[in-house]
Amino acid sequence: LIDTIGRIDVLDLGYVELVDSMGDEVRILEAARKSFDRDVRDMSSADEGLLLRLALQGHNVHRHCVMTFEVKAPLMVAREWWRYVVGSDHTIMGWNEVSRRYVKRTPDFYRDVDWMAGMAGTEESLTDAYHRYIDQGIALYEEALRMGAPAEKARLFLPAYGIYTRWYWTASLQSIAHFIRQRSDTAAQAEIREYAAAVRRIVEPQFPITLPVLVGGTL
Ligand SMILES: Cc1cc2nc3c(=O)[nH]c(=O)nc-3n(C[C@H](O)[C@H](O)[C@H](O)COP(=O)(O)OP(=O)(O)OC[C@H]3O[C@@H](n4cnc5c(N)ncnc54)[C@H](O)[C@@H]3O)c2cc1C
């Protein structure tokens, strides 16, 4: 799976990539069958019904499957993503992010914004103004570094929301499905919806029976 799927590009410079994964649908069955002191080595067609029921009824067996992703996304997306704490707890499980206290390299910015302003000419002028704002911020940042300011302070000049950051996210299948469900909804911000779709494209081949039910909540 890791080799065949690889990295999925999102927005202009972002991506989601599977770093590692533990467990599959046989693991979910194994966990469920422990109630009867039974082991499961292979999946039979009869097991599909059990997988569907487990997903539908919200059992905790999905917590035995864990995945690590590398994500590169604008900070505004990272802030929304960071809110998923149950099953992706940032202290117990994992979230490790680029620190702009230590990295001085000029960052990437999310520039190719679809403003959805709906008025002819508006998009272009917003994009021009936004790009000027980014470029001015970068110039001030680099000047502050040249003047001897430490990176942790110089970063105050960088326009924050559009700055690309990169992190590792480790979470259980239950938590990942919760993230996909909430952030695929039309109420979610357009950019994070694209990331949710990318995560889903990576996860679904490994959990083809379970994930649609966990995300959709119905058979
Ligand atoms: C469209 C959208 C708009 C949003 N707008 C805002 C906003 O304006 N401002 C803002 O601050 N946040 C906003 N959020 C973030 C939102 O409030 C959640 O923090 C975020 O979606 C994570 O969801 P969660 O708490 O369910 O996830 P997790 O923290 O991972 O929790 C997972 C699940 O565990 C259970 N759980 C977690 N904690 C508890 C608890 N203490 N007690 C009982 N059960 C618990 C719940 O079932 C919960 O759904 C928005 C989210 C979305 C999708």
The ligand as a Tripos MOL2 file, in Angstrom:
@<TRIPOS>MOLECULE
LIG
   53    58     1     0     0
SMALL
NO_CHARGES

@<TRIPOS>ATOM
      1 C1        -17.2770   22.7510   10.1280 C.3       1 LIG1
      2 C2        -16.5260   22.9330   11.4130 C.ar      1 LIG1
      3 C3        -16.4740   24.1770   11.9920 C.ar      1 LIG1
      4 C4        -15.8010   24.3710   13.1960 C.ar      1 LIG1
      5 N1        -15.7480   25.6160   13.7460 N.ar      1 LIG1
      6 C5        -15.0840   25.8110   14.9130 C.ar      1 LIG1
      7 C6        -15.0160   27.1000   15.5180 C.ar      1 LIG1
      8 O1        -15.5690   28.0650   15.0150 O.2       1 LIG1
      9 N2        -14.2970   27.2530   16.6680 N.ar      1 LIG1
     10 C7        -13.6810   26.1950   17.2770 C.ar      1 LIG1
     11 O2        -13.0750   26.3730   18.3230 O.2       1 LIG1
     12 N3        -13.7480   24.9600   16.7430 N.ar      1 LIG1
     13 C8        -14.4180   24.7380   15.5800 C.ar      1 LIG1
     14 N4        -14.4430   23.4880   15.0300 N.ar      1 LIG1
     15 C9        -13.7020   22.4080   15.6860 C.3       1 LIG1
     16 C10       -14.6400   21.4990   16.4910 C.3       1 LIG1
     17 O3        -15.2460   22.2010   17.5680 O.3       1 LIG1
     18 C11       -13.8450   20.3050   17.0500 C.3       1 LIG1
     19 O4        -12.8760   20.7580   17.9630 O.3       1 LIG1
     20 C12       -13.1340   19.5260   15.9780 C.3       1 LIG1
     21 O5        -13.9860   19.3280   14.8780 O.3       1 LIG1
     22 C13       -12.6580   18.1810   16.5320 C.3       1 LIG1
     23 O6        -13.8080   17.3740   16.7030 O.3       1 LIG1
     24 P1        -14.0280   16.5090   18.0250 P.3       1 LIG1
     25 O7        -13.9790   17.3360   19.2500 O.co2     1 LIG1
     26 O8        -15.2630   15.6980   17.7580 O.co2     1 LIG1
     27 O9        -12.7260   15.5340   17.9260 O.3       1 LIG1
     28 P2        -11.9610   14.7970   19.0730 P.3       1 LIG1
     29 O10       -11.4190   15.7560   20.0860 O.co2     1 LIG1
     30 O11       -10.9600   13.9260   18.3940 O.co2     1 LIG1
     31 O12       -13.0790   13.9640   19.7920 O.3       1 LIG1
     32 C14       -13.6130   12.8080   19.1680 C.3       1 LIG1
     33 C15       -14.9250   12.4360   19.8370 C.3       1 LIG1
     34 O13       -14.6640   12.0210   21.1760 O.3       1 LIG1
     35 C16       -15.7350   12.4300   22.0080 C.3       1 LIG1
     36 N5        -15.2530   13.3970   23.0000 N.ar      1 LIG1
     37 C17       -14.1890   14.1870   22.9180 C.ar      1 LIG1
     38 N6        -14.0330   14.9020   24.0190 N.ar      1 LIG1
     39 C18       -15.0570   14.5770   24.8130 C.ar      1 LIG1
     40 C19       -15.4610   15.0080   26.0920 C.ar      1 LIG1
     41 N7        -14.7740   15.9120   26.8050 N.pl3     1 LIG1
     42 N8        -16.5860   14.4890   26.6010 N.ar      1 LIG1
     43 C20       -17.3060   13.5570   25.9320 C.ar      1 LIG1
     44 N9        -16.9490   13.0980   24.7070 N.ar      1 LIG1
     45 C21       -15.8560   13.6190   24.1650 C.ar      1 LIG1
     46 C22       -16.7950   13.0390   21.1310 C.3       1 LIG1
     47 O14       -17.6800   12.0630   20.6570 O.3       1 LIG1
     48 C23       -15.9610   13.5490   19.9550 C.3       1 LIG1
     49 O15       -16.6890   13.7440   18.7720 O.3       1 LIG1
     50 C24       -15.1420   23.2730   13.8240 C.ar      1 LIG1
     51 C25       -15.2050   22.0150   13.2320 C.ar      1 LIG1
     52 C26       -15.8760   21.8250   12.0460 C.ar      1 LIG1
     53 C27       -15.9220   20.4420   11.4340 C.3       1 LIG1
@<TRIPOS>BOND
     1     1     2 1
     2     2     3 ar
     3     2    52 ar
     4     3     4 ar
     5     4     5 ar
     6     4    50 ar
     7     5     6 ar
     8     6     7 ar
     9     6    13 1
    10     7     8 2
    11     7     9 ar
    12     9    10 ar
    13    10    11 2
    14    10    12 ar
    15    12    13 ar
    16    13    14 ar
    17    14    15 1
    18    14    50 ar
    19    15    16 1
    20    16    17 1
    21    16    18 1
    22    18    19 1
    23    18    20 1
    24    20    21 1
    25    20    22 1
    26    22    23 1
    27    23    24 1
    28    24    25 2
    29    24    26 1
    30    24    27 1
    31    27    28 1
    32    28    29 2
    33    28    30 1
    34    28    31 1
    35    31    32 1
    36    32    33 1
    37    33    34 1
    38    33    48 1
    39    34    35 1
    40    35    36 1
    41    35    46 1
    42    36    37 ar
    43    36    45 ar
    44    37    38 ar
    45    38    39 ar
    46    39    40 ar
    47    39    45 ar
    48    40    41 1
    49    40    42 ar
    50    42    43 ar
    51    43    44 ar
    52    44    45 ar
    53    46    47 1
    54    46    48 1
    55    48    49 1
    56    50    51 ar
    57    51    52 ar
    58    52    53 1
@<TRIPOS>SUBSTRUCTURE
     1 LIG1         1 GROUP 0 **** ****
